[in-house]
């Protein structure tokens, strides 16, 4: 069931989202060669707690075990849900996706960014740029009366113009009192199809785009999705609300 949010609930989500935005500001300087993903997660966790919030992902139930960290950190061919580790060290040329969730006042904020470490191949840098651009193309379609398919089609059309792969088995979602609410928000679809958008919907759109095939598989840790062909993947996400004034990003600094 889709839960429409009141203006007061949306304000609470905006405050949760501001915590997520603060985490990104805090960890951005750490995206350097020699830094471990464990250290990035530690700093992110501390920042979430400093704001009086709780990490959304820590101990999130999984098929085999709860997620063991505050953030998902995925490198290069890892698409999403990478587990931070003391042994996973950043190197020049890598791209690093960090997915952050925070609970504040019973509401979740959820967003992701993909960072460049040092000198990154121009082709891969372009992938990261256009993944973010595809989010904004979808965001533009998030208006009252449109449908989920209008958002999804805008993302897909943008990235396919560059020959990129659109991952179909992983999607965005509603978000609010729960980290994952209805409806699903795919990164592919047809205009005019799917759930009609209404005032008070709060969604997380998260393009997951690859430089090669869109086919993915899960690693043995039961969490990390990787591309089957080993090519890089990029991820960009924001939580936003649908309002009479148009869509409003909620995972931004207040």
C-alpha positions as CSV (number, residue, x, y, z in Angstrom):
1,X,0.0,0.0,0.0
2,X,1.3,3.5,-0.9
3,X,1.5,5.9,2.0
4,X,1.0,9.5,1.1
5,X,2.8,11.9,3.4
6,X,1.5,15.1,5.0
7,X,3.5,18.3,4.8
8,X,4.6,17.7,8.5
9,X,5.7,14.2,7.6
10,X,7.6,15.5,4.6
11,X,9.4,18.1,6.8
12,X,10.5,15.3,9.1
13,X,11.8,13.4,6.1
14,X,13.6,16.5,5.0
15,X,15.4,16.6,8.4
16,X,16.3,12.9,8.0
17,X,17.6,13.6,4.5
18,X,19.7,16.5,5.7
19,X,21.6,14.0,7.9
20,X,22.3,11.9,4.8
21,X,23.5,15.0,3.0
22,X,25.8,15.9,5.9
23,X,27.3,12.4,5.7
24,X,28.2,12.9,2.1
25,X,29.9,16.2,2.9
26,X,31.9,14.5,5.7
27,X,33.1,11.5,3.7
28,X,33.9,13.3,0.4
29,X,37.5,14.2,1.5
30,X,38.1,10.5,2.3
31,X,37.8,9.4,-1.3
32,X,41.6,9.1,-1.7
33,X,44.0,6.3,-2.5
34,X,45.0,4.4,0.7
35,X,41.7,4.9,2.6
36,X,39.8,1.8,3.6
37,X,36.1,1.4,3.1
38,X,35.9,0.6,6.8
39,X,37.2,4.0,7.7
40,X,34.7,5.7,5.4
41,X,31.9,3.7,7.0
42,X,33.2,4.6,10.5
43,X,33.2,8.3,9.8
44,X,29.7,8.1,8.2
45,X,28.3,6.2,11.2
46,X,29.7,8.7,13.6
47,X,28.2,11.6,11.6
48,X,24.8,9.9,11.6
49,X,24.8,9.4,15.3
50,X,26.2,12.9,15.9
51,X,22.9,14.3,14.4
52,X,20.8,12.1,16.7
53,X,19.9,9.7,13.9
54,X,20.2,5.9,13.4
55,X,21.8,4.2,10.4
56,X,19.0,2.7,8.3
57,X,21.1,-0.1,6.9
58,X,22.9,-1.3,10.1
59,X,21.4,-4.8,11.0
60,X,18.9,-4.6,8.1
61,X,17.6,-8.1,7.6
62,X,19.0,-10.2,4.8
63,X,18.5,-13.6,3.4
64,X,21.4,-15.1,5.3
65,X,22.5,-12.4,7.8
66,X,21.8,-8.8,8.8
67,X,23.8,-6.0,7.0
68,X,26.8,-5.4,9.2
69,X,27.6,-1.7,8.5
70,X,26.1,1.8,8.5
71,X,26.7,2.3,4.8
72,X,26.9,0.3,1.6
73,X,30.2,0.9,-0.2
74,X,30.6,-0.6,-3.7
75,X,33.7,-0.3,-5.9
76,X,34.0,-0.5,-9.7
77,X,32.1,-3.6,-10.8
78,X,30.2,-3.8,-7.5
79,X,26.8,-2.3,-8.2
80,X,25.2,-2.0,-4.7
81,X,25.3,-3.3,-1.2
82,X,29.0,-3.6,-0.9
83,X,30.2,-4.4,2.7
84,X,32.8,-2.0,4.1
85,X,36.1,-3.7,5.1
86,X,39.5,-2.9,6.6
87,X,41.0,-4.9,3.7
88,X,39.2,-2.9,0.9
89,X,41.6,-0.1,0.2
90,X,40.8,2.7,-2.3
91,X,43.2,3.1,-5.2
92,X,43.6,5.7,-7.9
93,X,41.3,5.1,-10.9
94,X,38.5,3.5,-8.8
95,X,34.9,4.7,-8.7
96,X,33.2,4.3,-5.3
97,X,29.4,4.2,-4.7
98,X,28.3,5.0,-1.2
99,X,24.7,4.4,-0.2
100,X,23.6,6.1,3.0
101,X,20.4,5.9,5.0
102,X,19.4,7.6,8.2
103,X,16.4,7.4,10.5
104,X,15.3,10.6,12.4
105,X,12.0,11.3,14.0
106,X,10.8,7.8,12.7
107,X,11.5,8.8,9.1
108,X,14.1,7.5,6.6
109,X,16.3,9.5,4.3
110,X,18.1,7.4,1.6
111,X,20.6,8.6,-1.1
112,X,23.7,7.4,-2.9
113,X,26.6,9.0,-4.6
114,X,29.4,7.6,-6.8
115,X,32.8,9.2,-6.2
116,X,36.0,9.3,-8.3
117,X,39.3,8.4,-6.8
118,X,42.3,10.1,-8.4
119,X,42.6,10.0,-12.1
120,X,39.7,8.0,-13.5
121,X,39.4,6.8,-17.1
122,X,37.4,9.4,-19.1
123,X,35.0,6.7,-20.3
124,X,34.2,5.7,-16.7
125,X,34.0,9.3,-15.6
126,X,31.4,9.9,-18.3
127,X,29.4,6.9,-17.0
128,X,29.3,8.5,-13.5
129,X,28.3,11.9,-14.9
130,X,25.5,10.5,-17.1
131,X,24.2,8.2,-14.3
132,X,23.6,11.4,-12.2
133,X,22.1,13.2,-15.2
134,X,19.7,10.3,-15.7
135,X,18.4,10.8,-12.2
136,X,17.6,14.4,-12.9
137,X,15.8,13.4,-16.2
138,X,13.6,11.1,-14.2
139,X,13.1,13.6,-11.4
140,X,11.7,16.1,-14.0
141,X,8.9,13.7,-14.7
142,X,7.9,13.3,-11.0
143,X,4.9,15.5,-11.2
144,X,1.3,15.1,-10.1
145,X,-0.7,13.1,-12.7
146,X,2.3,11.5,-14.4
147,X,3.0,7.8,-13.9
148,X,6.0,5.9,-12.5
149,X,6.7,4.8,-16.1
150,X,7.3,8.4,-17.1
151,X,10.1,8.6,-14.6
152,X,11.5,5.2,-15.5
153,X,11.4,5.8,-19.2
154,X,13.2,9.2,-18.8
155,X,16.1,7.4,-17.0
156,X,16.3,4.6,-19.5
157,X,16.2,6.8,-22.6
158,X,18.9,9.0,-21.3
159,X,21.5,6.3,-20.5
160,X,20.7,4.1,-23.5
161,X,21.6,7.0,-25.8
162,X,25.2,6.4,-24.5
163,X,25.0,2.7,-25.0
164,X,25.0,1.9,-21.2
165,X,23.3,-1.0,-19.5
166,X,20.3,-0.4,-17.3
167,X,20.1,-2.9,-14.4
168,X,16.5,-4.2,-14.2
169,X,16.6,-6.5,-11.2
170,X,17.3,-3.7,-8.8
171,X,15.0,-0.7,-8.5
172,X,14.2,2.4,-6.6
173,X,11.3,2.5,-4.1
174,X,8.9,4.4,-1.9
175,X,10.4,5.5,1.3
176,X,9.2,7.1,4.6
177,X,8.3,5.3,7.8
178,X,10.0,2.2,6.2
179,X,13.2,2.2,4.2
180,X,11.4,0.3,1.4
181,X,7.7,1.2,0.8
182,X,5.5,0.8,-2.3
183,X,5.7,1.6,-5.2
184,X,8.8,0.2,-6.9
185,X,10.5,2.8,-9.1
186,X,12.4,1.0,-12.0
187,X,15.0,2.6,-14.1
188,X,13.3,1.3,-17.2
189,X,9.8,1.4,-18.5
190,X,7.2,2.9,-20.8
191,X,5.6,6.3,-20.7
192,X,2.1,6.4,-19.3
193,X,2.4,3.1,-17.5
194,X,2.5,2.2,-13.8
195,X,1.2,3.9,-10.7
196,X,-0.1,7.4,-11.1
197,X,1.9,10.0,-9.1
198,X,0.0,11.9,-6.4
199,X,0.8,14.7,-4.0
200,X,2.5,13.3,-0.8
201,X,4.3,10.4,-2.5
202,X,7.9,10.1,-1.3
203,X,10.2,8.1,-3.5
204,X,13.8,7.1,-3.9
205,X,14.9,7.1,-7.5
206,X,18.3,5.4,-7.9
207,X,19.7,4.7,-11.4
208,X,22.2,1.8,-11.4
209,X,23.9,2.0,-14.7
210,X,26.7,-0.1,-16.2
211,X,29.4,0.4,-18.8
212,X,28.6,-3.0,-20.3
213,X,26.0,-5.7,-19.8
214,X,23.1,-5.0,-17.4
215,X,23.3,-8.6,-16.0
216,X,24.4,-8.9,-12.4
217,X,24.9,-11.5,-9.8
218,X,25.2,-11.7,-6.0
219,X,28.5,-12.4,-4.3
220,X,28.9,-15.1,-1.7
221,X,28.5,-12.6,1.1
222,X,24.8,-12.6,0.4
223,X,24.7,-8.8,-0.1
224,X,27.0,-7.4,-2.8
225,X,25.7,-7.3,-6.4
226,X,28.4,-7.2,-9.1
227,X,28.2,-7.0,-12.9
228,X,28.7,-10.3,-14.6
229,X,31.0,-9.0,-17.2
230,X,33.2,-7.2,-14.6
231,X,32.7,-3.8,-16.1
232,X,32.1,-0.7,-13.9
233,X,28.7,0.3,-12.6
234,X,27.6,3.7,-11.3
235,X,24.8,4.6,-8.8
236,X,23.1,7.9,-7.9
237,X,20.1,8.3,-5.7
238,X,18.0,10.9,-3.9
239,X,14.8,10.8,-1.8
240,X,12.2,13.3,-3.0
241,X,8.6,14.3,-2.4
242,X,5.9,15.0,-5.0
243,X,4.2,18.3,-4.3
244,X,1.9,20.8,-6.0
245,X,5.0,22.9,-6.6
246,X,6.8,20.0,-8.3
247,X,9.2,17.4,-7.0
248,X,11.4,18.4,-4.0
249,X,14.7,16.7,-3.1
250,X,14.6,15.7,0.6
251,X,18.2,14.4,0.8
252,X,19.8,17.8,0.7
253,X,21.4,20.1,3.2
254,X,18.8,22.2,5.1
